[in-house]
Amino acid sequence: PTIPPVTTTPGMIAASWALLGVAGLSATVDWAAVGLARKRVEYAAKPVVILLLIGAAVTLTPVSELRRGYTVTALVFSLAGDVLLMLPEPDPVEQARARARGEPGNLDLFPFGLAAFLLAHINYIAGFRAGGASLQNTALGALLVLPVALSVGSIVVRSLVARGLEALRVPVIVYMAVLGAMTASAVATGSV
């Protein structure tokens, strides 16, 4: 029997490992920048981490092209979410002044950042599901995730209500359900 070429064996290649390593270093720089309140460094390092992870995902030899496609798409949405959420929010006083003048004010990018992350998580779920998790394993994953999700979820929702943010209750519950589904899907595939 002939030995198949290395490129047909799924897994990380040297370039993937190098990109993953540099992504780890970039993440460390990002964390330090956040801790030291160095916004310019954070604004550069944070997107670089995801770009390097995208590079690692693109360069590895995948088990499944479909799974890689979902993962890369999820990382692209994560990049968009990171960028949208790290940009400064509009000043509420300035927003009120603009509305008083009949102007729309600055666009609040926060909901768009959350939407990008929601789409990222949905793509991660699709990627895990493309990995061939059985319905039985997915149900088991959901049973493992559910107690934690319900406990944390009830604390978060009560906190929102206590702060007078009832309008966020449904979006937060939906978001947490998607996070739970993503985690259950990861558990089902053994990718945790």
C-alpha positions as CSV (number, residue, x, y, z in Angstrom):
1,P,0.0,0.0,0.0
2,T,1.1,3.5,-0.8
3,I,1.3,6.2,1.9
4,P,-1.0,9.2,1.1
5,P,0.7,12.6,0.8
6,V,0.8,14.6,4.0
7,T,-1.5,17.2,2.5
8,T,-4.4,14.8,2.4
9,T,-4.2,14.2,6.2
10,P,-6.5,16.5,8.0
11,G,-4.9,18.8,10.6
12,M,-2.6,21.7,11.2
13,I,0.4,22.3,9.0
14,A,3.4,24.4,9.9
15,A,1.8,27.7,8.6
16,S,-1.4,27.0,10.6
17,W,0.7,26.4,13.8
18,A,2.7,29.6,13.1
19,L,-0.4,31.7,12.6
20,L,-2.0,30.2,15.7
21,G,1.1,31.0,17.8
22,V,1.2,34.6,16.5
23,A,-2.5,34.9,17.2
24,G,-1.8,33.9,20.8
25,L,0.9,36.5,21.1
26,S,-1.4,39.1,19.6
27,A,-4.1,38.2,22.1
28,T,-1.6,38.7,24.9
29,V,-0.8,42.2,23.5
30,D,-4.5,42.9,23.2
31,W,-5.1,41.9,26.8
32,A,-2.2,44.0,28.0
33,A,-3.4,46.9,26.0
34,V,-6.9,46.6,27.6
35,G,-5.3,46.4,31.1
36,L,-3.1,49.4,30.4
37,A,-5.9,51.4,28.7
38,R,-3.9,51.7,25.5
39,K,-6.8,52.1,23.0
40,R,-4.7,52.5,19.9
41,V,-2.8,49.2,20.6
42,E,-6.1,47.5,21.5
43,Y,-7.7,48.7,18.3
44,A,-4.8,47.2,16.3
45,A,-4.2,44.0,18.2
46,K,-7.8,42.8,18.7
47,P,-8.7,42.5,15.0
48,V,-5.2,41.1,14.2
49,V,-6.0,38.1,16.6
50,I,-9.1,37.2,14.6
51,L,-7.4,37.8,11.2
52,L,-4.6,35.4,12.3
53,L,-7.2,32.8,13.4
54,I,-8.8,33.1,10.0
55,G,-5.4,32.6,8.4
56,A,-4.9,29.5,10.5
57,A,-8.3,28.1,9.6
58,V,-7.7,28.7,5.9
59,T,-4.2,27.2,5.9
60,L,-4.9,24.0,7.8
61,T,-6.0,20.8,6.0
62,P,-9.6,20.5,7.0
63,V,-11.6,17.4,7.9
64,S,-14.4,19.0,6.0
65,E,-14.4,21.9,3.6
66,L,-18.0,22.7,4.7
67,R,-17.0,22.8,8.3
68,R,-14.1,25.0,7.5
69,G,-16.3,27.3,5.5
70,Y,-18.7,27.7,8.5
71,T,-15.8,28.3,10.8
72,V,-14.1,30.9,8.6
73,T,-17.5,32.6,8.2
74,A,-18.0,32.6,12.0
75,L,-14.6,34.1,12.4
76,V,-15.3,36.9,9.9
77,F,-18.5,37.7,11.8
78,S,-16.5,37.6,15.0
79,L,-14.1,40.1,13.5
80,A,-17.0,42.4,12.5
81,G,-18.4,42.1,16.0
82,D,-15.1,42.8,17.7
83,V,-14.6,45.9,15.6
84,L,-18.1,47.2,16.1
85,L,-18.1,46.6,19.8
86,M,-14.7,48.1,20.5
87,L,-15.5,51.4,18.8
88,P,-16.7,54.2,21.1
89,E,-20.4,54.4,21.8
90,P,-22.1,57.7,21.0
91,D,-22.1,60.2,23.9
92,P,-25.7,60.0,25.4
93,V,-25.7,63.7,26.2
94,E,-24.7,64.6,22.6
95,Q,-27.2,62.1,21.3
96,A,-30.0,63.9,23.3
97,R,-28.9,67.3,22.1
98,A,-28.9,66.0,18.5
99,R,-32.4,64.6,18.9
100,A,-33.5,67.9,20.4
101,R,-32.3,69.7,17.3
102,G,-34.2,67.2,15.2
103,E,-31.0,65.5,14.0
104,P,-30.6,61.7,14.1
105,G,-27.3,61.8,16.1
106,N,-24.5,59.3,15.7
107,L,-25.3,55.7,14.8
108,D,-25.0,53.3,17.8
109,L,-23.0,50.4,16.5
110,F,-23.6,48.2,19.6
111,P,-26.7,46.4,18.2
112,F,-24.8,45.7,15.0
113,G,-21.9,44.2,16.9
114,L,-24.2,41.9,18.8
115,A,-25.9,40.9,15.6
116,A,-22.5,40.1,14.1
117,F,-21.6,37.9,17.1
118,L,-25.1,36.2,16.9
119,L,-24.4,35.3,13.2
120,A,-20.9,34.1,14.2
121,H,-22.4,31.7,16.8
122,I,-25.0,30.5,14.3
123,N,-22.2,29.7,11.9
124,Y,-20.2,27.9,14.7
125,I,-23.4,25.8,15.4
126,A,-23.6,24.9,11.7
127,G,-19.9,24.1,11.7
128,F,-20.2,21.8,14.7
129,R,-23.3,20.2,13.1
130,A,-21.5,19.7,9.8
131,G,-19.0,17.7,11.9
132,G,-21.6,14.9,12.1
133,A,-22.8,15.0,15.7
134,S,-25.7,12.6,16.2
135,L,-29.0,13.7,17.5
136,Q,-28.4,11.6,20.6
137,N,-25.1,13.3,21.3
138,T,-26.7,16.8,20.7
139,A,-29.4,16.0,23.2
140,L,-26.8,14.8,25.7
141,G,-24.9,18.1,25.1
142,A,-28.0,20.1,25.7
143,L,-28.7,18.2,29.0
144,L,-25.2,19.0,30.1
145,V,-25.4,22.7,29.1
146,L,-29.0,23.4,30.2
147,P,-28.5,23.6,34.0
148,V,-25.7,26.1,33.7
149,A,-27.5,28.1,31.0
150,L,-30.6,28.3,33.1
151,S,-28.7,29.3,36.2
152,V,-26.6,32.0,34.5
153,G,-29.5,33.1,32.4
154,S,-31.8,33.7,35.3
155,I,-29.1,35.8,37.1
156,V,-28.5,37.9,33.9
157,V,-32.2,38.4,33.3
158,R,-32.9,39.4,36.9
159,S,-30.0,41.8,36.7
160,L,-31.5,43.4,33.6
161,V,-34.9,43.8,35.2
162,A,-33.3,45.3,38.4
163,R,-31.5,47.9,36.3
164,G,-34.7,48.8,34.4
165,L,-33.6,47.2,31.2
166,E,-36.6,45.0,30.7
167,A,-36.6,45.8,26.9
168,L,-33.4,43.7,26.7
169,R,-34.9,40.6,28.3
170,V,-36.0,38.9,25.1
171,P,-32.9,39.7,23.0
172,V,-30.7,38.5,25.8
173,I,-32.7,35.3,26.3
174,V,-32.4,34.6,22.5
175,Y,-28.7,35.3,22.5
176,M,-28.1,33.0,25.5
177,A,-30.2,30.3,23.8
178,V,-27.9,30.5,20.8
179,L,-24.8,30.4,23.0
180,G,-26.3,27.3,24.7
181,A,-27.0,25.7,21.4
182,M,-23.5,26.4,20.2
183,T,-22.0,24.9,23.4
184,A,-24.3,21.8,23.2
185,S,-23.2,21.4,19.6
186,A,-19.6,21.6,20.6
187,V,-20.1,19.0,23.3
188,A,-22.0,16.7,20.9
189,T,-19.0,16.7,18.5
190,G,-16.4,16.3,21.3
191,S,-15.0,19.7,20.2
192,V,-14.8,21.2,23.7
